[in-house]
Amino acid sequence: MNSNPVLPYFQLLKPVTWFPPMWAYSCGVVSSGVPLGERWHVLVAGILLAGPLLCGTSQVVNDWFDRHVDAINEPHRPIPSGRVPGRHGLYMAILWSLLSSAVAWTLGPWVFGAAMLGLFFAWTYSMPPFRLKGNGWIGNAAAAVSYEGLPWFTGAAVMMGALPNWEIVLLAGLYSFGAHGIMTLNDFKSVDGDARMNLRSLTVQLGVGNAARLACVVMAIPQVVVVGLLYFWDRPWHALAVAMVLMVQFGLMARLLKRPKELAPWYNATGITLYVSGMMISAFAVIQVIGVQP
C-alpha cells in the first residue's frame, strides 16, 4: 500500500485525460500561424491551463459529485476509498477552479472567456441539479466542446491576441462535433453501471450497437466536411492527407461495429489517434488559408 499522502490527490486529476485538450490547444497554436519567438512561456502556460488545470478541475469535480456512485462501482477510487477524506475533494475542485481562472486571466480576455465557459461545463457536467452527464446527448456535447473546441480556440487566441479567424473557429467547431462520437465510445466501459444508476448515456438510450453506429457517423461527418473545406480553400494535399486518414478510420470502424463493446478501447487507441492526426494536418493547412506566414 502506497503511504504517500499526496498521491491520491494527484490521482484525482487523472493525468491520462490531459492529452486531448493539450493536443487541441497545440492545434490552435499551430493554426494561428504566429511564430513562437519569445512567447514560449505563453505556450507552456496555455498547455498547463488546458491539461492539468482545466481538465484536471473537471476530473476532480466529477469524482466529487460521483462519489456515491463510485462507492458502489469503483470503491478503490481516492474519494470513496477514504484516501481523500471528508470534503477535501470539494475543496480541491474549488481551489483548482480558482487557480485555472487566475492563469487564464494572465493570458488575455479571449482565453479567460473560453476558460470560464470550460469551468461552467466542468461543474454543470456533474453537479446537481444540472448534471449534464445524465443525458448522453447534452453531456457528451459539453465534454466534446471542452476537450476539443475550447482548447483549440484558446491556443489560437493566446497566440493571436484576438478573436481567431472564422476558418480556425470553424475547424475547431467541426472537430468538436466529431468528438461527440468519441465521448459516446468512452461510455461503453460503464454502460452497465449507467443503466443501474439511471444515467441516460447514449449506450443506455440506444443500445450498444446503435450507439456505436451513431458514434462512427458523428466522427466521420465533420471529417468529410473538413476534406471539402480544405480542397475549397486550395489546400489539396492537406485535403488528401485528411481523406486518407479518414479512409483508414472507415476500415477500423467496420471492425469496431462487429463487437463494439469489446473493441471500443481498441478503437480509442487506434481510430482516435488517426482522428487527432487529422486535426493537426488541418491546423497546418489553415495557416496559408488565413494568410499568415509561420
DACORLIN-V163264 format. One record per helix or strand. SS is the DSSP state (H for helix, E for strand). FROM is the first residue (numbers start at 1). TO is the last residue. If there is no record, write none. Layout:
SS_FROM_TO ; SS_FROM_TO
This chain:
H_7_12 ; H_15_32 ; H_40_65 ; H_67_73 ; H_88_106 ; H_109_126 ; H_132_134 ; E_135_135 ; H_136_160 ; H_166_196 ; E_200_200 ; H_202_206 ; H_208_232 ; H_236_256 ; H_260_289
